[in-house]
Amino acid sequence: MPTDLPADNTQPLRPQQIEQFERDGYVLIEGLFDEEEIDLMLRVAREDRLLHEHAFEREDTQGRQSRLSLWNHPGDDLFGIVSRSRRIVDAMEQLLGGEVYHYHSKLMLKEPRTGGAWEWHQDYGYWYQNGCLLPLMASCLIALDRASRANGCLQVLKGSQQMGRVEHGRFGEQTGADPERVEAARERFEHVYCQLDPGAGLFFHGNLLHASDANTSPDSRWSLICCYNAARNDPYKESHHPRYTPLDKVPDTAVKQIGAKPSAAEKAFLDPADDRS
């Protein structure tokens, strides 16, 4: 059930919301960012030259493509400030039971009529390969456009994080979960389409099975996904994502104060050739 944040942003989630996350693998917060903040994010998403220069494509099994830009360290641009804002980071620390750090963020660009599907997968299915021993990891998806079934909104299998990590393999240019396990899971767990208004935030567990269909609509579906790892889950080896790096939180007011600040030249975007997971 979607709910709003309480006024105290040092403990942004209520006990029942934490219980929902632990039971269902996700919790939806309506209005996590307001209209002015989303307008700023959309402006940067459209106009930031570096974001688009470093975007790469992932092809689904039908040959449709989705574009994304991905970076490890948050920085001081608008999207970095968003991922460092207390409304997200403090909530993540409640959900994961202690200090977290920024694992990576990505701008997902699912364009009208051409944006591809994402196969059923768990994020920890990838991150396990990067030396993270425990699934103490989660993401916050922020809807920049309205997300609907028509434009390929996120789908989840409610409670499927309780399965633990599922084996993953290659399907098209993507890594996906074992199809046999996925089909069995779809028979036992409720299939939920996460239709979101702009500004909504979906916090979801690293082991939650999720997917999305192709965008066959005339409307774009752009979203920002900020991913976090528990500090105590510091990877035991190096990978294309960072080991523990202290995270400098900022107050929620910093989002409007920074305005539509684009990426800096030194922002370290991921080269997809470095992704071994």
N, C-alpha and C positions, 0 to 999 in steps of 0.2 A: 504494500500500500504506500503510495508516495506521500511524503511528509515534508514539512518545512524545517529549516534549522531553528533551534531555540536561540534566544538573544545572546546567551553566553557563548562566545565563539572560542573560548579556551577549552570547552567541552562541547563541541558542536553537535554531537549525536546523543540522543536520548537512549536510555537502557534498552527500550523496546526495539530501537533501530539497530543496535548492536546485536541483539538477539536475532533479529530478522536476518542480518548478514550472516551470522553463524549458522542459522537454519537453512536459509535459501541460497546463500552464496552471493547475494547482492542486496543493495538497498538503494532506492531511488529518492533523490532529494529534488523536489520541484523548486525552481527559482534559486538555484545555487548561485547563479550570476544574473544580474538584472539586465534590462534591455540596453541601457547605455554601455554596460561592460561587453555585452555580446556584439554590439555595433562596433566597438573598438577592435574586438578580436576579428570580426569579419573584414574590417578595413585592412588590418595587417595581413590576414590570410590572402586577400585579393591582391595587395599592392607590394608585399615584401619580395623584392627581387631575389634575395638569397634563398628564401624558402622555396621558390619555384625553380631556381637553378639547381637546387640539390634534391628536388623531388625525383623519385624513381617509381617504376610501375611494377605491379605484381599481377600476373595473369591467372585467371581461374581456369577450371577444366573445360570451359566453353570458349576460351580465348578472349573473354572480356577483361578489361584492365582497370585496376584501381590505382590511383597515385597517392603517394605519401612522402612526407619529409619527416626525418627522425633525427633526434639529437640527444646526447647523453646528459650534458650539464646544463642547468636551467638558464644561467646568465641573468642579465639585467634588462632584457627586452620585455615586451608585454607578455609574451607567452611564458617567459621565465618567471616573471612576477606572479602570473596566475598559478603556476605549479609550486611556487613557494608560499602562496597565501595560506594563512592560518586556517581558513574555512576548509581547505583540502587537507593540509598536512596534519593539523590537529585531529581531524576525523580519521585519517589513516592511522595515526598513532593509537587512537582508541580501538580501531578495528584489529590492528596487528599487535597490540599489547606492549607498546614501547616505542622507542625512538626509531624513526624511519629515515631513509635518504632517497634522493631522486635517482631512479634507475634509468629511465629515459622518458621522453615525451615524443609524441608524433601527431602531425596534422594529417588527417585522413580526408582525401578528396575523392568522393564518389560522385562522378559527374552525371548529368541527366542522360538517360537512355544508353549510356556506355559503361558506367561504373560496374565493375565486376563483383562477383560473389566472393565471400571468404568461407572456406570449408570449416566444418566443425573442428574445434581445437580448444586446448587449454593453453593459456599463456605460460604456465609453469612447464608445459610440455616442451617449450623452447628453452625457458630460463634454467631448467634443470641441467641442460647441457653446458651452461655457462659457469658451472661450479657452485650453484646455490643448493645447499644440501636440504633445506626445508622449504615448504611452500608458504613461507611467511611473506607473501608478496600479494599486491593488489593494485588495481587500476581505478582511475576515475575518468569516465567518458563524459565530456561536456558537449552537449548538442549545440552547434553553431547555427544549423538550419533545423527546421522541424524534421524529425525522423519518423517515417511512417512505413507501413508494410510495402507500399508502392515504391518508395525510393530506397529500399534495402536496409531497414533499421536492424539494429542488433537483435538477435534471438538468443535466448538462453534456455538451458535445461535446468529448471529450478531445483536446487538441492544437489546437483550432480557433483559439486566439489567434494561431497562426502565419499565419492568413489576413490579419491586419491589420484595420483598421476597415472594417465593412460599413455601407452606407447604411441609415438607419432612417426609419420613417414611422409614422403613427398607425393603431392598430388598437383599436377600442373607445375607452376612455379612456387607453390605454397607448401608449407608443412601442415599436415592435418592429423587428427586423432584416428586411431585404428577404427575403420568403418564398422567392423563387426561389433566392437564395444559401443560405438555411437548408436547403432541401431538397437542394441539391447537397452541402452540408457533411454532412448526415445520412447520405449515401451513402458518405462517405469517412472520417469520424471516428467513433470508438467512442462510443456513447450510454451514459452512465453515470448511474445513479440514486444520489445521495449520501445514503444512509440513515445517519443519525447518532444516536448516543446523546446524552443531555443532557450538556453540558460539552465536547463535541467542537468543534474549531475547524477550519473549512475556509478556507484562504487561497487566493484565486483572482485571476487576472490580469484587468485591465480589459477586455481584448479577448476573453476566453473567452466563447463563446456558451453561454448558460444559460437555463433556463426552469423552470416548475413547473406541475403539474396542479392542478386544483381539489381541495379537501379534501372527499371524499365519506365520510369516516370519522366515527365518534363522538368522535374525539380531536382536540384542538387542536394546531396547529403554530405555536408562537411562537419567534421567533429575534431575536437582536440582530446587526446587521450594521454593522461599523465600517470606514469607507472612508478611504483615505490617498492623498496625492499626494506625489511627490518634490519636495523643496524647490526643486531646480533646474528643475522644470517649472512654476514659478509662472505662473499664467494671465496672458495679456497684456491682458485686459480684465476689467471687473467683471461679476459675475453673482450669482445667488442663492446660490452657494457661495463660500467664502472664498478669497482669494488667500493667499499664504504667510503663515502665522502660527506663530511658534516654538511647539513643543509641549513642555510641561513633563512629562517622564516621571516616573512614580512606581514604587516597588518593587512587586513582585507581592503582597507582604504587605499593601499598602494596601487591597486589595479587602475583606478581612475586617475590617480596622481601621475602615473607613468604615461598614461595616454597611449596612443597608437605608435609606440616605439618599435621600429623594426629590428630584425636580427643584426648583430654586429658582424664585421668581417671575420673576427676570430672565432665565431660560434662553430663548434665542432659538429658538423652534420655527419651522420653515418654514411659511409660508402657501402652500398649493399654487397660489394665483393668481400667485405670483411665479416659479414654475417655467416657464421659457420653452424648456427643452430637450426 
